[in-house]
Amino acid sequence: MNTIDFIIFLIFTFSVVLFGMSFYRKKTSAEEFTSAGRNLPGWLVGMSIFATYVSSISYIGYPGIAFAGNWNAFVFSLSIPIASYFASKYFVPFYRNSNSVSAYSFLEERFGKWARLYASACYLFTQIARMGSILYLLAVPMYILMGWNIYVVIVVTGLAIILYSMFGGIKAVIWTDAIQGFILIGGALLCLGVLVFSMPEGIGQLFQLAVDAPEGNKFSLGDFDADITTSTFWVCLIYGIFTNLQNYGVDQNYVQRYHTAKSMHDAKFSALFGGYLYIPVSALFFFIGTALYAYYTSHPGMLPEAIQQKPDYVFPYFIVNGLPVGVRGILIASIFAAGMSTIATSITSSSTILYTDYYRPFTKSESEGRHLRVLRIGSVLVGIIGIFVALAMISVESIIDAWWKLSSIFSGGMLGLFLLGFVTHKVRNVQAGVAVIVGVLVIAWISLGNILNLPGIHIHEYLAIVFGTSTIFLVGLIIAHKSYLWFARKK
């Protein structure tokens, strides 16, 4: 790595950490730490939602997928407008009118404490898996660029992010998210420009090579077959709809941001703005992956076989060998921007859940100092666990595939439980509990069926969230309806 690139990268990284820590105030409160005083503008909150979407998983994983395959995973992005619409119309007003910053307090009101603890536990497992995936992808460029020990990079980066998340709270996270969002978009556009102008015969050659690829059209959105065992267009679309509805409806990352906006209008705008901005930006990352394929096809022998076998390494390798001095440093900084913003978000929201769902209900203390200590200790705890998960991720072949499977499984169908409480008042505590048990068994069957190659029908792991959510919702409704008819006949 050239000295100039290294200086650009260091200046950016230390500036972000120092900027985040600048929000530290000795005299503050748990309310300020978790909701930023509820006075942030809609564009800022929306930019933070967007930056939460665009992690290192998008920045490195999407180009890797497009390089090795096609645009099938982009179908996930196409489902976002549906979730954004429902969030703006229903979810934002619902949460803004509640008295708790926790996304899961409503479940306790409807079904009891077990429901709140179940959903929040699912959320925490999902966020820890997410932090691990992103931290690993943050370390990959530095490992390729300078040969640094990937374990050391993961640990040091994780600790730096923990530092400003712990001291600055949600306001620091949102402001740094917004700044990093602009940087990562600029970095991606810069890289694409270099790729396009590096094609020997221009952009036309890029499209021609991508369309005529031996393994099929690189711009394909996947097969349209009615097959639930592979990653078809429909599997990705349905997975995207359910995942994004869960993100906007019951994910603490998003719900907490609704509370930070200064008005209902700003909160609704942030949900729409953050979601819609992600669509063209994710398309940009997929196009970078396709351009990388065309670039290395038109320059045979430039890509080592070992790198080609590890798609997540292709984009970082190009940054090292294909970008001019200065631009390289900006790209590495933008990759770090994508990852740091998402990890900081996960740390802060997970700490908030530990505080609101696992500490506050079991203590009578009203000391603001103690509450802040709990929030900061929670930030450190989940951050360190995320670091250990990242270290375990090093042996994974495709990080985005692993993350999508883990997020689908760890979701535990909690969207179905939320919809049971949100849509109908007929379902009671025990009925919801039975529905959750059945839903968890379905998720376990889908997951273990593929891992252990059990006999019978195998369903793609992406659909664990779909079948788990649907099972909980439908079983809950059916049991409630049957119980209602039974009591009606008794009367």
matplotlib code that plots the C-alpha trace (Angstrom):
import matplotlib.pyplot as plt

x = [0.0, 1.4, 2.2, -0.3, -3.1, -2.1, -2.2, -5.7, -7.0, -5.5, -6.8, -10.3, -10.4, -9.1, -11.3, -14.4, -13.5, -12.7, -15.8, -17.9, -16.3, -16.9, -20.6, -19.6, -21.1, -20.6, -24.0, -26.4, -29.1, -30.1, -32.9, -30.3, -28.1, -30.8, -32.9, -30.7, -33.2, -35.7, -34.7, -32.8, -33.8, -35.4, -32.7, -30.0, -32.0, -32.7, -29.1, -28.3, -30.9, -29.3, -25.8, -27.0, -28.2, -24.9, -22.3, -19.2, -21.5, -22.8, -19.5, -17.4, -20.0, -22.2, -19.3, -18.1, -21.5, -21.8, -18.3, -18.8, -22.4, -25.1, -27.5, -29.8, -29.1, -30.1, -33.7, -33.5, -33.1, -36.2, -38.4, -37.4, -40.2, -42.8, -41.3, -40.6, -44.2, -45.6, -43.0, -44.0, -47.8, -48.1, -44.9, -43.5, -46.8, -47.2, -43.8, -43.7, -46.9, -45.5, -43.7, -40.7, -37.7, -37.6, -39.1, -40.3, -42.2, -45.4, -45.0, -44.9, -48.1, -49.9, -48.5, -46.4, -42.7, -41.8, -42.7, -40.5, -37.5, -37.9, -38.0, -35.2, -33.0, -33.6, -32.6, -29.4, -28.3, -28.9, -26.9, -24.0, -23.9, -24.1, -21.3, -19.1, -19.7, -19.0, -15.9, -14.4, -15.1, -13.5, -10.3, -10.1, -8.9, -6.2, -5.0, -4.7, -3.3, -0.6, -0.4, -1.4, -2.5, -6.3, -6.9, -5.2, -7.1, -10.4, -9.7, -8.2, -11.0, -13.7, -12.3, -12.1, -15.8, -16.8, -15.0, -17.0, -20.3, -19.9, -19.2, -21.3, -24.6, -27.1, -26.5, -22.8, -23.8, -26.3, -24.0, -21.1, -23.4, -24.5, -20.9, -19.8, -22.8, -21.6, -18.0, -19.0, -21.2, -18.4, -15.8, -18.0, -18.6, -14.9, -14.1, -16.7, -15.3, -11.8, -13.1, -15.1, -12.3, -9.9, -11.7, -9.6, -12.6, -14.7, -18.0, -19.5, -17.0, -18.0, -21.6, -20.8, -18.5, -21.0, -23.9, -21.9, -20.3, -19.9, -21.9, -24.8, -25.8, -24.1, -27.1, -29.6, -31.8, -32.0, -34.3, -38.0, -38.8, -41.2, -38.4, -37.9, -34.8, -32.5, -31.9, -34.4, -35.8, -38.9, -37.0, -34.8, -37.9, -39.9, -36.9, -36.4, -40.0, -40.1, -36.6, -37.2, -40.6, -38.9, -36.2, -38.6, -41.2, -39.4, -35.6, -34.3, -31.8, -34.7, -37.3, -34.7, -34.1, -37.9, -37.7, -34.7, -36.5, -37.9, -41.4, -43.7, -43.2, -39.4, -39.6, -41.8, -39.5, -36.4, -38.0, -38.7, -35.5, -33.1, -34.8, -35.2, -31.6, -30.3, -31.8, -29.6, -26.5, -26.8, -27.2, -23.9, -22.2, -23.5, -22.4, -18.9, -18.8, -19.9, -17.4, -14.7, -15.6, -15.3, -12.1, -10.3, -11.7, -10.3, -7.0, -6.3, -3.7, -4.0, -6.2, -4.4, -6.3, -6.3, -8.1, -10.6, -11.6, -12.5, -15.0, -15.1, -11.3, -11.7, -12.7, -10.1, -7.5, -8.5, -8.3, -4.7, -3.6, -5.9, -6.5, -4.1, -2.5, -4.9, -8.0, -6.9, -6.8, -10.3, -11.7, -10.3, -11.7, -15.1, -15.2, -14.3, -17.1, -19.6, -18.6, -18.0, -21.4, -23.3, -21.3, -21.7, -25.4, -25.6, -23.6, -25.7, -29.1, -28.1, -26.9, -30.2, -32.1, -29.9, -30.8, -34.5, -35.5, -33.0, -32.0, -34.8, -37.6, -35.5, -34.2, -35.8, -32.7, -33.4, -29.8, -28.9, -25.3, -26.0, -28.2, -25.5, -22.9, -25.2, -25.6, -21.9, -21.0, -23.6, -21.9, -18.5, -20.1, -21.8, -18.9, -16.4, -18.8, -19.0, -15.2, -15.1, -17.8, -15.7, -12.7, -14.8, -16.0, -12.5, -13.0, -16.4, -16.3, -19.1, -19.8, -23.0, -24.5, -23.6, -25.0, -28.3, -28.8, -27.9, -30.2, -33.0, -32.6, -31.9, -34.9, -36.9, -40.0, -40.4, -42.1, -45.0, -45.3, -45.4, -48.1, -50.2, -50.2, -50.5, -53.2, -55.6, -56.6, -58.1, -54.8, -53.9, -50.7, -50.7, -52.0, -49.1, -46.6, -47.8, -47.5, -43.9, -43.0, -44.4, -42.6, -39.3, -39.7, -40.3, -37.2, -35.1, -36.5, -35.5, -32.1, -31.1, -32.6, -30.0, -27.1, -27.5, -29.0, -32.0, -34.5, -37.5, -38.1, -35.3, -36.1, -33.5, -32.3, -33.2, -36.8, -36.5, -37.7, -40.6, -41.9, -41.1, -43.0, -45.9, -46.2, -46.3, -48.9, -51.2, -51.0, -51.7, -54.8, -56.1, -55.7, -57.4, -60.2, -60.7, -60.7, -63.3, -65.6, -65.2, -66.1, -69.0, -70.4, -70.0, -72.1]
y = [0.0, 3.4, 5.8, 8.3, 5.7, 4.6, 8.2, 8.8, 5.6, 6.5, 10.0, 8.8, 6.1, 8.2, 11.1, 8.9, 7.6, 11.0, 12.5, 9.8, 10.3, 14.1, 13.4, 12.2, 14.3, 13.8, 15.1, 13.0, 10.5, 7.0, 8.7, 10.8, 7.8, 5.7, 8.3, 11.3, 13.7, 13.0, 16.0, 14.8, 15.8, 13.2, 13.3, 12.6, 9.6, 8.4, 8.5, 6.5, 3.9, 3.7, 3.3, 0.6, -1.3, -0.8, -2.7, -4.4, -7.3, -5.1, -3.4, -6.6, -9.4, -8.0, -7.5, -11.0, -12.6, -10.7, -11.6, -15.3, -15.5, -13.0, -10.4, -12.9, -11.4, -7.9, -9.2, -8.7, -4.9, -4.9, -5.9, -2.8, -0.5, -2.8, -2.7, 1.0, 1.7, -0.3, 1.2, 4.8, 4.1, 1.7, 0.9, 4.4, 5.9, 2.7, 3.0, 6.8, 6.6, 4.0, 5.0, 2.7, 2.9, -0.9, -2.6, -5.5, -3.8, -4.1, -7.9, -8.0, -5.9, -8.4, -11.8, -11.4, -11.1, -14.3, -12.9, -9.8, -11.8, -14.3, -11.6, -9.6, -12.8, -13.5, -10.0, -10.2, -13.4, -11.9, -8.8, -10.7, -12.8, -9.6, -7.9, -10.9, -11.1, -7.4, -7.3, -10.1, -8.3, -5.2, -7.1, -8.7, -5.6, -4.9, -8.5, -8.3, -4.8, -5.0, -8.6, -7.6, -10.4, -10.8, -11.7, -8.6, -6.3, -7.8, -7.2, -3.7, -2.5, -4.0, -2.2, 1.1, 0.9, -0.2, 2.9, 5.6, 3.6, 3.3, 7.0, 8.7, 6.8, 6.8, 10.4, 9.7, 6.6, 8.4, 11.4, 9.1, 6.9, 9.9, 11.0, 7.5, 7.0, 9.9, 8.6, 5.0, 6.2, 8.4, 5.6, 3.1, 5.6, 6.3, 2.6, 1.9, 4.8, 3.4, -0.1, 1.2, 3.3, 0.4, -1.8, -2.1, -1.6, 0.6, 0.0, -1.9, -4.6, -4.8, -5.5, -7.9, -10.1, -10.1, -11.1, -13.8, -15.3, -19.1, -19.7, -17.5, -13.8, -12.0, -9.6, -12.4, -12.0, -15.8, -18.6, -17.9, -21.6, -22.5, -24.2, -23.6, -25.7, -23.2, -19.5, -18.6, -15.1, -16.0, -17.3, -14.2, -11.9, -13.6, -13.8, -10.0, -9.1, -11.0, -9.8, -6.2, -6.2, -7.6, -5.0, -2.1, -3.7, -5.4, -4.6, -2.4, -0.8, 0.8, 1.2, 3.1, 5.5, 6.3, 7.6, 9.9, 11.9, 15.3, 14.7, 12.1, 13.5, 13.3, 9.7, 8.7, 10.4, 8.7, 5.2, 6.0, 7.8, 5.2, 2.3, 3.8, 5.1, 1.6, 0.3, 2.2, 1.9, -1.8, -2.0, 0.0, -2.7, -5.5, -3.6, -3.3, -7.1, -7.6, -5.0, -6.9, -10.1, -8.3, -6.5, -9.7, -11.6, -9.0, -9.1, -12.8, -14.0, -10.9, -12.5, -15.3, -18.6, -18.5, -15.1, -16.3, -19.2, -16.7, -14.2, -12.0, -11.3, -10.2, -6.6, -5.9, -7.5, -5.1, -2.2, -3.2, -3.8, -1.8, 1.6, 4.6, 6.0, 8.1, 6.5, 3.3, 4.9, 6.5, 3.1, 1.4, 4.3, 3.9, 0.1, 0.9, 3.5, 0.9, -1.6, 0.8, 2.4, -0.9, -2.4, 0.8, 0.6, -3.1, -2.4, 0.6, -1.0, -4.3, -2.4, -0.6, -3.9, -5.3, -2.2, -1.9, -5.6, -7.4, -4.7, -2.2, -4.7, -6.4, -3.3, -0.5, 1.8, 5.3, 6.3, 7.8, 7.1, 3.4, 3.3, 4.8, 2.3, -0.5, 0.8, 1.2, -2.2, -3.7, -2.0, -3.5, -7.0, -7.3, -5.8, -8.3, -11.2, -9.9, -9.9, -13.6, -14.4, -12.5, -14.6, -17.8, -16.4, -16.5, -20.0, -19.2, -19.3, -16.8, -14.5, -13.0, -16.5, -17.4, -14.2, -14.5, -18.1, -17.1, -14.1, -16.1, -18.8, -16.5, -14.4, -17.1, -16.0, -13.0, -11.0, -13.6, -13.0, -9.2, -9.5, -11.7, -8.9, -6.1, -7.5, -9.2, -9.0, -12.5, -14.3, -14.8, -15.6, -19.4, -19.5, -17.3, -19.4, -22.6, -20.9, -19.8, -23.4, -24.8, -22.0, -22.7, -26.4, -25.5, -23.4, -26.1, -28.6, -26.4, -25.6, -29.1, -30.8, -29.2, -29.3, -33.0, -34.0, -35.5, -37.5, -35.6, -32.3, -29.8, -26.1, -23.4, -21.8, -18.3, -19.4, -20.3, -16.7, -17.1, -20.4, -19.6, -16.2, -17.7, -20.7, -18.6, -16.2, -18.8, -21.3, -18.5, -17.4, -21.0, -21.9, -18.6, -19.2, -22.8, -21.7, -19.0, -21.5, -24.0, -21.3, -20.1, -23.7, -24.0, -20.9]
z = [0.0, -1.0, 1.8, 0.4, 0.5, 4.0, 5.2, 3.6, 5.3, 8.7, 8.6, 7.8, 10.3, 13.2, 12.2, 12.4, 15.8, 17.2, 15.6, 17.2, 20.6, 20.4, 21.2, 24.6, 27.4, 31.1, 31.9, 29.8, 30.3, 29.1, 27.1, 25.2, 24.7, 23.1, 21.2, 20.7, 22.3, 19.5, 17.5, 14.4, 10.9, 8.6, 5.9, 8.6, 10.0, 6.5, 5.6, 8.7, 7.8, 4.3, 5.8, 8.0, 4.9, 3.1, 5.1, 4.1, 3.1, 0.3, -0.5, -0.9, -0.9, -3.7, -6.1, -5.2, -6.0, -9.3, -10.3, -9.6, -10.7, -11.7, -10.3, -8.6, -5.1, -6.4, -6.3, -2.5, -3.1, -5.3, -2.4, -0.3, -1.7, -0.3, 3.2, 3.1, 2.2, 5.1, 7.4, 6.5, 6.7, 9.6, 11.6, 12.1, 13.5, 15.7, 17.3, 17.5, 19.6, 22.0, 25.2, 24.8, 22.6, 22.6, 19.5, 21.7, 24.6, 22.5, 22.5, 26.3, 26.5, 24.1, 25.1, 28.2, 29.2, 27.4, 24.0, 24.6, 25.7, 22.8, 20.2, 21.7, 22.0, 18.3, 17.5, 19.6, 17.9, 14.5, 15.3, 16.7, 13.5, 11.5, 13.4, 12.9, 9.2, 8.6, 10.9, 8.9, 5.6, 7.0, 7.7, 4.2, 2.3, 4.9, 4.8, 1.0, 0.9, 3.4, 4.5, 8.1, 10.3, 9.7, 13.3, 14.6, 12.1, 13.3, 17.0, 16.6, 14.3, 16.5, 19.6, 17.8, 16.8, 20.3, 21.6, 19.9, 20.1, 23.8, 24.5, 21.8, 21.9, 19.1, 18.1, 17.4, 15.4, 13.3, 12.4, 11.6, 9.6, 7.4, 6.8, 6.0, 3.7, 1.4, 1.4, 0.5, -2.4, -3.7, -3.4, -5.3, -8.1, -8.4, -8.6, -11.2, -13.3, -13.2, -14.2, -17.1, -18.5, -18.1, -20.6, -23.8, -26.1, -23.9, -22.0, -24.9, -24.4, -20.7, -21.6, -24.4, -22.2, -19.3, -21.6, -23.4, -20.2, -20.5, -17.3, -18.5, -18.7, -15.8, -15.6, -15.1, -12.0, -11.7, -12.8, -12.7, -12.0, -9.1, -7.2, -3.5, -3.1, -5.0, -5.1, -7.8, -8.5, -6.5, -3.5, -3.3, -3.8, -1.1, 1.2, 0.6, 1.3, 4.6, 5.7, 4.9, 6.6, 9.6, 9.4, 9.2, 11.5, 14.4, 14.0, 16.8, 14.4, 12.5, 15.3, 17.4, 14.5, 14.2, 17.7, 17.0, 14.3, 15.4, 14.0, 12.6, 9.1, 9.5, 10.7, 7.8, 5.3, 6.8, 6.3, 2.7, 1.9, 3.5, 1.7, -1.8, -1.8, -1.2, -4.5, -6.9, -4.6, -4.4, -8.2, -8.3, -6.3, -8.5, -11.6, -10.1, -9.7, -13.3, -14.5, -12.5, -14.4, -17.8, -16.7, -15.8, -18.7, -21.1, -19.2, -19.0, -16.4, -14.2, -11.6, -9.6, -9.4, -5.6, -5.6, -8.3, -6.1, -3.3, -4.8, -1.7, -2.3, -5.9, -5.3, -2.7, -5.0, -7.8, -5.4, -4.6, -8.2, -10.4, -8.8, -8.9, -5.8, -3.7, -5.2, -3.5, -0.1, -0.7, -1.6, 1.5, 3.6, 2.0, 2.7, 6.3, 6.2, 5.2, 7.8, 10.7, 10.4, 10.4, 13.3, 15.4, 14.7, 15.8, 19.0, 20.0, 19.3, 21.0, 24.0, 24.1, 24.0, 26.9, 28.9, 28.1, 28.0, 30.3, 32.9, 33.4, 34.1, 36.8, 38.7, 40.7, 40.4, 39.0, 39.0, 35.6, 36.2, 36.7, 33.6, 31.4, 32.8, 31.9, 28.3, 27.9, 29.4, 27.1, 24.1, 25.1, 25.7, 22.4, 20.5, 22.0, 21.2, 17.6, 17.4, 18.3, 15.7, 13.1, 13.9, 13.4, 10.0, 8.4, 7.1, 5.4, 1.6, 0.7, 3.5, 2.1, 1.6, 5.2, 6.5, 4.7, 6.0, 9.6, 9.6, 8.2, 10.9, 13.8, 13.0, 14.7, 12.8, 15.2, 12.5, 12.7, 16.4, 15.9, 13.2, 15.5, 18.0, 15.5, 13.2, 15.6, 19.2, 19.4, 19.9, 23.5, 25.5, 25.4, 21.8, 20.7, 22.7, 20.9, 17.5, 18.3, 19.3, 16.0, 14.0, 15.7, 14.9, 11.2, 11.1, 12.8, 10.2, 7.3, 8.7, 10.0, 6.9, 4.7, 7.1, 8.0, 4.6, 6.2, 4.0, 2.6, 1.0, 1.3, 1.4, 0.8, 4.1, 2.8, 3.2, 6.9, 7.8, 5.3, 6.6, 10.2, 10.1, 8.2, 10.5, 13.6, 12.2, 10.7, 13.5, 16.0, 14.0, 13.6, 17.3, 18.3, 15.9, 17.1, 20.7, 19.9, 18.3, 21.2, 23.8, 21.6, 21.6, 25.3, 25.9]

ax = plt.figure().add_subplot(projection="3d")
ax.plot(x, y, z, "-o")
ax.set_aspect("equal")
plt.show()
